[in-house]
Amino acid sequence: MNQIKRFAGIIWMALGPLAMYFLISTAASEIQKKPVLDTKIQWVVFVVVFIPIAVGTIIFGYYALKGEYDYLPHDSENLK
């Protein structure tokens, strides 16, 4: 199970930049289709909100790859 978690960490680390790339390219194409202020504001807000989420997935994947989630406690008495 721990090997699956570490492999999933690689996937999470790859999904963060990939999702950012697709979001930014979609935003650029949508702004190019309809270059009015409303569209620009909408896509800038989407990108600004999503970038920390994507960075969080990269960090989550890094910790999973590093093995930080190998042991998960079942209750608060088992916390290290």
C-alpha positions in Angstrom: 0.0 0.0 0.0 2.9 2.4 0.8 4.3 1.8 -2.7 0.9 2.8 -4.2 0.9 6.0 -2.1 4.4 6.9 -3.3 3.5 6.2 -6.9 0.4 8.4 -6.4 2.7 11.1 -5.2 4.4 11.1 -8.5 1.1 11.4 -10.2 0.0 14.3 -8.0 3.3 16.1 -8.6 2.7 15.8 -12.4 -0.9 16.8 -12.2 -0.2 20.2 -10.6 1.9 21.8 -13.4 -0.2 20.0 -16.1 -3.4 21.5 -14.7 -1.8 24.9 -14.5 -0.7 24.7 -18.1 -4.1 23.7 -19.3 -5.8 26.4 -17.3 -3.5 29.1 -18.5 -3.8 28.0 -22.1 -7.5 27.8 -21.9 -7.7 31.3 -20.3 -5.5 32.7 -23.0 -7.6 31.2 -25.8 -10.9 32.3 -24.2 -9.6 35.8 -23.7 -8.4 35.9 -27.3 -11.8 34.8 -28.5 -13.7 37.5 -26.6 -11.3 40.2 -25.4 -13.7 42.2 -23.3 -12.9 43.3 -19.7 -15.4 40.9 -18.2 -13.8 37.9 -19.8 -10.3 39.0 -18.7 -11.4 39.6 -15.1 -13.1 36.2 -15.0 -10.1 34.2 -16.2 -7.6 36.2 -14.2 -9.6 35.4 -11.0 -9.8 31.7 -12.1 -6.0 31.5 -12.6 -5.2 33.4 -9.4 -7.4 31.2 -7.3 -6.3 27.9 -8.9 -2.5 28.4 -8.8 -2.3 27.9 -5.0 -4.5 24.8 -5.3 -2.1 23.4 -8.0 0.9 24.2 -5.8 -0.8 22.4 -3.0 -1.2 19.3 -5.1 2.5 19.4 -5.9 3.4 19.7 -2.2 1.0 16.9 -1.4 2.6 14.7 -4.0 6.1 15.5 -2.8 5.2 14.5 0.8 3.5 11.3 -0.5 6.6 10.5 -2.6 8.8 11.2 0.4 6.8 8.7 2.5 5.2 11.1 5.0 1.9 9.2 4.7 3.2 5.7 5.2 1.8 5.6 8.7 -1.6 7.1 9.4 -2.8 7.0 13.0 -6.2 5.6 13.7 -6.9 7.9 16.7 -5.3 10.7 18.6 -3.5 8.4 21.0 -1.4 7.1 18.1 -0.1 10.5 17.0 3.7 10.9 17.1 
